């Protein structure tokens, strides 16, 4: 009983840490993407209305 509960709580912790790692890496990736001038030009070109 105790080992089963420990396994479940460990699984939930692993899932939570996986989500945190994903969010941190995604945030860093988007930040790095925003810092790159090539991507800045592509984004401004994509979202600017011509005319």
Protein Blocks (a to p, Z undefined) as FASTA:
>chain_A
ZZmmmmmmmmmmmmmmmmmmmmmmmmmmmmmmmmpmklmmmmmmmmpcgZZ
